[in-house]
């Protein structure tokens, strides 16, 4: 979940693609996925577009949220509401705005998980195919240059070979080692001699998604009443996010039991000035989150995922099929040249 605590995702490694993919990315840009979750009309399918639908009705329009509570009231109910303390209606608007913003954050986080998982699985599963295509292109160019002796063909062959064995730059040396939470799980595992559990799927199962949403709604740091409570929630939700990213249903269940057994903070009654300040903060938070959502949507992998929202996991299979067909075609071309 996007948080203000250390580790808040602003941009991810959502543009991460296999370094050997140059010249072959067209195979991967014709299909994709992302999910849409009703979260105050939140933004799993495309976090940026739904940003205005999901949380736009919350922080920016906080006081108006309470109007629906007055419809259909009896005269006695109306008199009772007139006698309630002045801050009560404003407090209800704040609570409604909080819940709408949390739903939006859930939607953005679920889309971010899909972007990151797709990036890692794309690198693991399709990287060797991209490398094979680059090697075949270099061999074809070299065979052509050997046949013709043309200096221009030789130049093309040298360029093709350079793609296969490039001099690594700084970014490539640290490729996939860092993400918004610091070291990636793969890097941490290497440094601590632990086994890493890569994501099994781009999109976690429906059960994992349900558990995650329930935990996020209960334990979200934005619901904290003080700094100590926010710290506890930040630490807990970090573990929830990690388990969800792996699709670890068992761990999510264990976290749900842990939260249920924990302390229940008392709800304080804030003053009017505090409530107005809270609404202003929620509005600003929504604007910042909308920026994060748009960055995810506009990234290379985010754009791919949004093209096929129903089944992002199928996207990898489709790209693999296209790459295999290209490999077979290149191998046939090379066989003709070396005969």
C-alpha positions in Angstrom: 0.0 0.0 0.0 1.3 3.4 -0.8 2.3 5.0 2.5 4.0 8.0 3.9 6.3 5.9 6.1 9.8 4.9 4.8 9.4 2.5 1.9 6.5 4.4 0.3 6.3 3.5 -3.4 6.5 6.5 -5.6 7.9 4.9 -8.7 8.6 1.3 -9.1 10.9 -0.7 -11.3 7.8 -0.9 -13.6 9.9 0.0 -16.6 12.2 -2.9 -15.9 12.6 -5.0 -19.0 15.1 -7.6 -20.0 18.3 -5.8 -21.3 18.3 -8.1 -24.4 14.8 -7.0 -25.5 16.1 -4.3 -27.9 14.6 -4.8 -31.3 12.1 -7.4 -30.2 9.7 -5.4 -27.9 7.0 -5.4 -30.5 6.2 -8.9 -29.5 5.4 -7.8 -26.0 3.4 -4.7 -26.6 0.4 -6.2 -28.2 -1.3 -7.6 -25.2 -1.7 -7.1 -21.4 -3.7 -7.0 -18.2 -4.8 -5.1 -15.0 -7.8 -5.5 -12.8 -10.6 -3.2 -11.7 -11.8 -3.3 -8.1 -14.8 -1.3 -6.9 -13.1 0.8 -4.3 -15.2 4.0 -4.4 -14.7 3.3 -8.1 -11.0 2.7 -7.4 -8.2 2.0 -9.7 -6.9 -1.5 -10.3 -7.5 -1.5 -14.0 -5.7 1.8 -14.4 -4.8 3.6 -11.2 -4.5 7.0 -12.8 -7.8 7.2 -14.6 -9.9 5.9 -11.7 -8.1 8.2 -9.3 -10.5 11.0 -10.0 -13.4 8.6 -9.6 -12.2 6.8 -6.5 -10.9 9.4 -4.1 -12.0 12.5 -5.9 -15.3 12.2 -4.1 -13.6 11.8 -0.7 -11.1 14.4 0.5 -12.0 17.1 -2.0 -15.7 16.8 -1.2 -15.5 15.7 2.4 -18.3 17.8 3.9 -20.8 16.7 1.2 -20.4 13.1 2.1 -22.8 13.5 5.0 -25.8 14.6 2.9 -26.9 11.1 2.2 -27.3 10.4 5.9 -30.1 13.0 6.1 -32.3 11.7 3.4 -35.4 9.8 4.5 -35.3 10.9 8.1 -38.3 11.2 10.4 -38.9 14.5 12.2 -37.7 12.9 15.4 -34.5 11.8 13.8 -34.0 15.3 12.3 -34.5 17.0 15.8 -32.0 14.5 17.3 -29.5 15.3 14.7 -30.0 19.0 15.3 -29.1 18.4 19.0 -25.9 16.5 18.3 -22.6 18.3 18.8 -21.7 20.5 15.8 -18.6 18.5 14.9 -20.5 15.2 14.5 -21.6 15.8 10.9 -18.1 17.0 10.0 -16.6 14.0 11.6 -18.8 11.6 9.6 -17.6 13.4 6.4 -14.0 12.9 7.5 -14.6 9.2 8.1 -16.3 8.7 4.8 -13.3 10.6 3.1 -10.9 8.3 4.9 -12.5 5.2 3.8 -12.8 6.4 0.1 -9.1 7.3 0.1 -8.1 3.9 1.6 -10.1 2.1 -1.1 -8.2 4.2 -3.7 -4.9 3.3 -2.1 -5.8 -0.4 -2.1 -6.6 -0.2 -5.8 -3.3 1.6 -6.6 -1.3 -0.9 -4.5 -2.9 -3.9 -6.2 -2.1 -2.5 -9.6 1.5 -1.7 -8.4 1.9 -5.3 -7.3 0.9 -6.5 -10.8 3.3 -4.1 -12.5 6.2 -5.3 -10.3 5.4 -9.0 -10.5 5.0 -8.8 -14.3 8.4 -7.0 -14.5 10.1 -9.8 -12.5 8.4 -12.7 -14.3 9.0 -11.1 -17.6 12.7 -10.9 -16.8 12.9 -14.5 -15.5 10.8 -16.2 -18.1 11.3 -14.2 -21.3 14.8 -13.0 -20.8 16.4 -16.1 -22.3 14.2 -15.9 -25.3 15.2 -12.3 -26.0 18.8 -13.3 -25.6 18.4 -16.1 -28.0 16.9 -13.7 -30.6 19.7 -11.3 -30.2 22.3 -14.1 -30.7 20.5 -15.3 -33.8 20.3 -11.8 -35.3 24.1 -11.5 -34.7 24.8 -14.8 -36.4 22.6 -14.0 -39.4 24.3 -10.6 -39.8 27.8 -12.2 -39.5 26.9 -15.0 -42.0 25.6 -12.4 -44.5 28.7 -10.3 -44.1 30.9 -13.4 -44.7 29.0 -14.1 -47.9 29.0 -10.7 -49.4 32.2 -9.1 -48.0 30.4 -5.8 -48.1 31.8 -3.3 -45.5 28.3 -2.1 -44.7 27.2 -5.7 -44.0 30.3 -6.1 -41.8 29.3 -2.9 -39.9 25.8 -4.3 -39.4 27.2 -7.5 -38.1 29.4 -5.7 -35.6 26.4 -3.7 -34.3 24.3 -6.9 -34.0 27.1 -8.6 -32.0 27.5 -5.6 -29.7 23.8 -5.9 -28.7 24.5 -9.5 -27.6 27.6 -8.6 -25.5 27.2 -4.9 -24.5 29.5 -3.2 -22.0 27.2 -3.0 -18.9 26.4 0.5 -17.6 25.8 1.4 -14.0 22.0 1.0 -14.2 22.4 -2.5 -15.8 24.8 -3.6 -13.1 22.1 -2.9 -10.5 19.2 -4.0 -12.7 16.5 -5.6 -10.5 18.5 -5.1 -7.3 16.5 -2.1 -6.1 12.8 -1.4 -5.8 10.8 1.2 -3.8 11.3 -0.7 -0.6 15.1 -0.9 -1.0 16.8 -4.1 -2.0 14.6 -6.5 -4.0 13.8 -9.8 -2.5 16.2 -11.5 -4.9 19.0 -9.3 -3.8 18.2 -9.6 -0.1 18.2 -13.4 -0.5 21.6 -13.4 -2.1 23.1 -11.2 0.6 21.7 -13.3 3.4 22.1 -16.7 1.9 18.3 -17.3 2.1 16.1 -18.8 -0.6 13.9 -16.3 -2.4 10.3 -17.0 -3.2 9.5 -15.3 -6.5 5.9 -14.4 -7.4 4.0 -17.3 -8.8 1.7 -15.2 -10.8 1.3 -11.6 -12.0 -2.0 -11.3 -10.3 -2.5 -12.9 -6.8 -5.4 -15.3 -6.4 -8.9 -14.0 -5.5 -8.5 -15.3 -2.0 -5.3 -13.4 -1.5 -6.8 -10.3 -2.9 -9.8 -10.6 -0.5 -7.6 -11.1 2.5 -5.4 -8.2 1.5 -8.3 -5.8 1.0 -9.8 -6.7 4.4 -6.5 -6.3 6.2 -5.8 -3.0 4.5 -9.2 -1.6 5.4 -8.7 -2.5 9.1 -5.0 -1.7 9.6 -4.3 1.2 7.2 -1.9 3.7 8.8 -4.1 6.6 7.9 -6.6 5.4 10.5 -4.1 5.9 13.3 -5.0 8.3 16.1 -1.4 9.1 17.2 2.2 8.6 16.1 2.7 5.4 18.1 -0.3 3.8 16.6 0.8 4.9 13.1 4.2 3.3 13.7 2.5 0.0 14.6 0.2 0.1 11.6 3.1 1.0 9.3 5.1 -2.0 10.4 2.1 -4.3 10.1 0.9 -3.1 6.7 4.5 -3.5 5.3 4.3 -7.2 6.1 0.8 -7.4 4.6 2.1 -5.8 1.4 5.0 -8.2 1.2 2.8 -11.3 1.7 0.3 -10.0 -0.9 3.0 -9.4 -3.4 4.1 -13.0 -3.1 0.5 -14.2 -3.2 1.1 -15.9 0.2 -2.4 -16.8 1.4 -1.2 -18.6 4.5 0.8 -15.6 5.6 -2.1 -13.3 5.0 -4.4 -15.5 7.1 -1.8 -15.5 9.9 -1.6 -11.7 9.7 -5.4 -11.4 9.9 -5.3 -13.5 13.1 -2.5 -11.4 14.5 -4.4 -8.1 13.9 -7.6 -9.5 15.4 -5.8 -10.4 18.6 -4.1 -7.0 18.9 -5.2 -4.0 20.8 -8.2 -1.9 19.7 -7.4 1.8 20.0 -10.1 4.1 21.4 -11.7 6.5 19.0 -11.1 10.1 20.1 -13.4 13.0 19.4 -11.4 15.6 17.5 -12.2 19.3 17.5 -13.6 21.2 14.6 -10.2 22.7 13.6 -8.6 19.2 13.6 -11.4 17.8 11.4 -11.0 20.6 8.8 -7.2 20.0 8.9 -7.8 16.3 8.4 -10.0 16.9 5.3 -7.3 19.2 3.8 -4.7 16.5 4.4 -6.9 13.9 2.8 -7.4 16.1 -0.2 -3.6 16.6 -0.6 -3.0 12.9 0.0 -5.4 12.0 -2.8 -3.6 14.3 -5.2 -0.2 12.8 -4.4 -1.6 9.3 -4.8 -3.1 10.2 -8.2 0.4 11.2 -9.4 1.7 7.7 -8.3 -1.2 6.1 -10.1 -0.6 7.9 -13.3 3.1 7.0 -13.2 2.2 3.4 -12.9 -0.2 3.6 -15.7 2.1 5.4 -18.0 5.1 3.1 -17.4 6.0 0.7 -20.1 4.8 -2.4 -18.3 1.8 -0.6 -16.8 0.7 0.4 -20.3 1.0 -3.3 -21.4 -1.0 -4.5 -18.5 -3.9 -2.1 -19.1 -4.3 -3.4 -22.6 -5.6 -6.8 -21.4 -7.2 -6.3 -18.0 -8.9 -9.7 -17.7 -5.9 -12.0 -17.5 -2.4 -10.4 -17.1 -0.9 -13.9 -16.5 -2.0 -14.9 -19.9 0.0 -12.0 -21.3 3.3 -13.7 -20.5 2.2 -16.8 -22.3 1.2 -14.8 -25.4 4.5 -13.0 -25.5 6.4 -16.3 -25.1 4.4 -17.8 -28.0 5.3 -14.8 -30.2 9.0 -15.0 -29.2 9.2 -18.7 -29.9 7.8 -18.1 -33.4 10.4 -15.4 -34.0 13.2 -17.8 -32.8 12.0 -20.5 -35.2 11.9 -18.0 -38.0 15.4 -16.7 -37.3 16.8 -20.3 -37.0 15.4 -21.1 -40.4 16.9 -18.0 -41.9 20.3 -18.8 -40.4 20.2 -22.4 -41.7 19.7 -21.1 -45.2 22.7 -18.8 -45.0 25.1 -21.4 -43.6 24.2 -24.2 -46.0 
